[in-house]
Amino acid sequence: MDTITAISQRRSIRKFLPKEIDNKTIEKILEAGILAPSAKNTQPWKFVVITNKNKEGMLNALKSGIEIEKSGNGLYKGEIAKSFINGAEYTLKIMEEAPITIFVINTGNKILFNRSYGEVFTEMANVQSIGASIQNILLASGEYGIGSLWICDIFIAYKELCKWLNTDQQLVAAISLGYPDENPPPRPRKGMGELVEWR
Ligand SMILES: Cc1cc2nc3c(=O)[nH]c(=O)nc-3n(C[C@H](O)[C@H](O)[C@H](O)COP(=O)(O)O)c2cc1C
């Protein structure tokens, strides 16, 4: 498949068949992630692959984060919490169904909430590099007939998941992978006129 076709045919997939993906295919997909560009070629990523038989702990961590958020003692506050809870509950179901979840960790930044400009800029560059890697993973998955979903709703259980993953580095995203059980149409995009300014 040529690159433009791969980019335009990619969709977020939220329904998966109960069919395992073999490890070799997952490695090939991750190889595409590793080939992404990165700031100063730092390659600030690490991938933790959770297979079906080990996903119980992941789901429990996510459920516990959602429960804490519902109790009002979570990371989000007020009205915004409600929309994040709804999104996270929906995403939890998708992650229950997907045979593979990959957690993407930023090995260049610790979880720090008070940072200097230098630390923020490094973090921005690292997260961009990781975004490129994740996009490569999504596109490569499509090449092997595998559906993918880029997930940040996991942030609701940030502390619980980092503890379960046993990392003090920054958790950036999760990716669910599986053979698709849906064929969604393209989602709307804003027009060029709104997005691009020529000077
Ligand atoms: C950084 C990022 C985080 C996302 N997090 C979630 C998520 O937690 N749950 C979910 O269902 N979709 C998530 N998505 C998928 C978007 O909703 C999706 O990309 C968007 O609606 C456009 O649809 P498309 O990917 O099919 O083009 C995320 C996408 C990105 C890039």
The ligand as a Gaussian input file, in Angstrom:
#p B3LYP/6-31G(d) Opt

LIG

0 1
 C       -3.580000      11.597000      21.228000
 C       -4.833000      10.815000      20.924000
 C       -5.588000      10.279000      21.952000
 C       -6.746000       9.539000      21.695000
 N       -7.403000       8.944000      22.734000
 C       -8.500000       8.197000      22.494000
 C       -9.141000       7.493000      23.548000
 O       -8.707000       7.537000      24.699000
 N      -10.249000       6.775000      23.273000
 C      -10.752000       6.682000      22.000000
 O      -11.770000       5.995000      21.795000
 N      -10.139000       7.315000      20.951000
 C       -9.028000       8.052000      21.170000
 N       -8.356000       8.657000      20.130000
 C       -8.845000       8.481000      18.748000
 C       -9.550000       9.744000      18.215000
 O      -10.820000       9.855000      18.807000
 C       -9.644000       9.637000      16.694000
 O       -8.337000       9.633000      16.151000
 C      -10.434000      10.786000      16.060000
 O      -11.774000      10.773000      16.495000
 C      -10.417000      10.727000      14.526000
 O      -10.880000       9.467000      14.066000
 P       -9.951000       8.538000      13.131000
 O       -8.748000       8.157000      13.945000
 O      -10.786000       7.331000      12.769000
 O       -9.583000       9.344000      11.937000
 C       -7.187000       9.376000      20.360000
 C       -6.430000       9.921000      19.320000
 C       -5.250000      10.611000      19.589000
 C       -4.418000      11.136000      18.441000

